[in-house]
């Protein structure tokens, strides 16, 4: 499905189809107004059931080639080419120091403030609509910016499962506002290891 300047992503096509069906049908009751619903991408982040606002999501893709950035913190995996644009890839589990097999999960492409970013999660399990009135406010997050709770703004129980809504804008602001460079002592260790590997031809004793 082509639009001016390019193609709709699968998620955008789904939302457009839903909107056409809605407009073609009878007028919806007021209590099902779209402004009163939250569309969420359901995902697993370090064993936590999380929701990401679908309005911020351009696409969900499987892993693709990522170019690492030398002497960079480990939660920035690198950059990748996404539809002709260089996009930074952030690993949520590493940023939050959560135990997870975080190397093979899907990437959620986000568009925020006309900028593209990618966050890696453990698994994407689908998407679902919820009534906003059914959400309950999150507990006091505290001051730990490297805790998942710091970025949870609300939660909802669905089919006996609690889903936590991530404020991904807050998380992106925190990650992009950090100095991505390794601390001097860590950077020096990394450079020395690389130099040693080069001198020995990659063969360790």
C-alpha positions as CSV (number, residue, x, y, z in Angstrom):
1,X,0.0,0.0,0.0
2,X,1.8,3.1,-1.2
3,X,1.6,6.5,0.2
4,X,3.2,9.8,-0.8
5,X,6.9,9.6,-0.2
6,X,7.0,5.8,0.5
7,X,5.2,2.8,1.8
8,X,3.2,2.1,4.9
9,X,4.7,-0.3,7.4
10,X,2.6,-3.4,8.3
11,X,1.5,-1.8,11.6
12,X,0.4,1.4,9.8
13,X,-1.5,-0.7,7.2
14,X,-3.3,-2.5,10.1
15,X,-4.4,0.7,11.7
16,X,-5.5,2.2,8.4
17,X,-7.6,-0.9,7.7
18,X,-9.2,-0.7,11.2
19,X,-10.0,3.0,10.6
20,X,-11.7,2.3,7.3
21,X,-13.8,-0.4,8.9
22,X,-14.8,1.9,11.7
23,X,-15.7,4.7,9.3
24,X,-17.7,2.3,7.1
25,X,-19.8,1.0,10.0
26,X,-22.4,2.5,12.2
27,X,-21.5,5.3,14.5
28,X,-19.7,3.9,17.6
29,X,-21.1,4.5,21.1
30,X,-19.3,7.2,23.0
31,X,-17.7,4.8,25.5
32,X,-15.8,3.1,22.7
33,X,-14.3,6.3,21.4
34,X,-10.8,5.8,20.1
35,X,-9.5,8.6,22.4
36,X,-10.5,6.4,25.3
37,X,-8.5,3.4,24.2
38,X,-4.9,2.5,24.4
39,X,-3.3,0.4,21.6
40,X,-0.3,-1.4,23.0
41,X,2.4,-3.7,21.6
42,X,2.8,-6.5,24.2
43,X,6.4,-7.5,24.8
44,X,8.6,-9.3,27.3
45,X,11.4,-7.2,28.8
46,X,13.6,-9.2,31.1
47,X,10.7,-11.5,32.2
48,X,8.4,-8.5,32.7
49,X,5.1,-8.2,30.8
50,X,5.2,-4.7,29.2
51,X,3.2,-2.5,26.8
52,X,4.5,0.0,24.3
53,X,2.3,2.7,22.8
54,X,1.6,1.6,19.3
55,X,1.4,5.2,18.1
56,X,5.2,5.5,18.7
57,X,6.0,2.2,16.8
58,X,6.9,2.2,13.2
59,X,7.7,-1.4,12.8
60,X,8.8,-4.6,14.7
61,X,11.6,-6.4,13.0
62,X,13.8,-9.4,13.6
63,X,17.5,-9.0,14.2
64,X,19.6,-7.5,11.4
65,X,23.1,-6.4,10.9
66,X,24.2,-3.9,13.5
67,X,27.5,-2.1,13.3
68,X,29.1,-1.7,16.8
69,X,30.4,1.7,17.9
70,X,33.9,1.4,19.4
71,X,34.5,2.4,23.1
72,X,30.7,2.8,23.6
73,X,28.6,1.6,26.6
74,X,27.3,-1.9,26.1
75,X,23.6,-1.0,26.2
76,X,24.1,0.9,22.9
77,X,24.5,-2.1,20.5
78,X,25.5,0.1,17.6
79,X,23.7,1.5,14.5
80,X,21.8,-0.1,11.7
81,X,20.5,0.8,8.3
82,X,16.7,1.1,8.4
83,X,15.1,2.1,5.2
84,X,18.1,4.2,4.2
85,X,18.4,5.9,7.7
86,X,21.1,5.2,10.3
87,X,19.3,4.2,13.5
88,X,20.8,3.7,17.0
89,X,20.0,0.4,18.7
90,X,19.4,0.4,22.4
91,X,19.3,-2.7,24.6
92,X,16.8,-2.2,27.4
93,X,18.0,-5.2,29.4
94,X,21.6,-4.1,29.5
95,X,20.6,-0.6,30.3
96,X,18.5,-1.8,33.3
97,X,21.1,-4.5,34.3
98,X,18.5,-7.3,33.9
99,X,19.4,-10.9,33.4
100,X,18.2,-12.0,30.0
101,X,19.3,-13.7,26.8
102,X,19.2,-10.3,25.1
103,X,21.2,-11.0,22.0
104,X,18.5,-12.4,19.7
105,X,15.2,-10.6,20.6
106,X,13.3,-8.5,18.1
107,X,13.8,-4.8,17.6
108,X,11.0,-2.3,18.0
109,X,11.5,0.7,15.7
110,X,10.2,3.9,17.4
111,X,9.6,7.3,15.9
112,X,9.6,10.1,18.4
113,X,10.1,13.8,17.7
114,X,10.8,13.0,14.1
115,X,13.7,10.8,15.1
116,X,14.0,7.0,14.7
117,X,15.4,4.7,17.4
118,X,15.4,1.0,18.0
119,X,15.0,-0.8,21.3
120,X,15.6,-4.5,21.7
121,X,13.2,-6.6,23.8
122,X,13.2,-10.3,24.6
123,X,10.0,-11.1,22.7
124,X,7.0,-9.4,21.1
125,X,3.8,-11.4,21.8
126,X,1.2,-9.4,20.0
127,X,-0.9,-6.2,20.3
128,X,-4.1,-5.4,22.1
129,X,-6.5,-2.5,22.8
130,X,-7.4,-1.5,26.4
131,X,-9.8,1.0,27.8
132,X,-7.7,3.8,29.4
133,X,-10.1,3.9,32.4
134,X,-9.0,0.3,33.2
135,X,-5.4,1.3,33.8
136,X,-4.3,2.0,37.3
137,X,-1.5,4.5,38.1
138,X,2.0,3.0,38.8
139,X,3.5,3.0,42.2
140,X,6.0,5.7,43.1
141,X,9.0,4.9,40.8
142,X,11.7,6.3,43.1
143,X,15.0,7.8,41.8
144,X,16.7,4.8,40.3
145,X,16.8,5.6,36.6
146,X,18.3,2.1,35.9
147,X,15.2,0.4,37.3
148,X,12.3,-0.7,35.1
149,X,9.8,0.7,37.6
150,X,11.2,4.2,37.0
151,X,9.7,4.0,33.5
152,X,6.4,2.3,34.2
153,X,3.5,4.9,34.2
154,X,0.5,2.5,34.6
155,X,-0.5,-1.1,34.7
156,X,-3.5,-3.2,33.7
157,X,-4.8,-6.7,34.4
158,X,-6.0,-8.7,31.4
159,X,-6.8,-12.4,31.5
160,X,-5.3,-12.7,34.9
161,X,-2.0,-11.2,33.7
162,X,-0.6,-7.8,34.7
163,X,0.8,-5.7,31.9
164,X,3.0,-2.7,32.7
165,X,3.0,0.3,30.4
166,X,6.4,1.6,29.6
167,X,6.9,5.4,29.1
168,X,9.4,4.8,26.3
169,X,9.7,8.6,25.7
170,X,11.1,9.0,29.2
171,X,13.4,6.0,28.7
172,X,14.7,7.3,25.4
173,X,15.3,10.7,26.8
174,X,17.3,9.2,29.6
175,X,19.4,6.9,27.3
176,X,20.0,9.6,24.6
177,X,20.9,12.1,27.3
178,X,23.7,9.9,28.7
179,X,27.3,10.1,27.6
180,X,27.6,7.0,25.4
181,X,31.4,6.8,25.8
182,X,33.0,4.3,28.2
183,X,34.6,5.7,31.3
184,X,38.3,6.4,30.8
185,X,39.6,3.4,32.7
186,X,37.2,1.0,30.9
187,X,38.0,2.5,27.6
188,X,41.7,2.1,28.3
189,X,41.2,-1.6,29.1
190,X,39.2,-2.1,25.9
191,X,41.9,-0.4,23.8
192,X,44.7,-2.4,25.5
193,X,42.8,-5.7,24.9
194,X,42.3,-4.8,21.2
195,X,46.0,-3.8,20.9
196,X,47.1,-7.1,22.5
197,X,44.8,-9.1,20.2
198,X,46.2,-7.3,17.2
199,X,49.8,-8.0,18.2
200,X,49.2,-11.7,18.8
201,X,47.1,-12.1,15.7
202,X,44.1,-12.9,17.8
203,X,45.7,-15.9,19.5
204,X,45.7,-15.9,23.3
205,X,48.3,-17.8,25.3
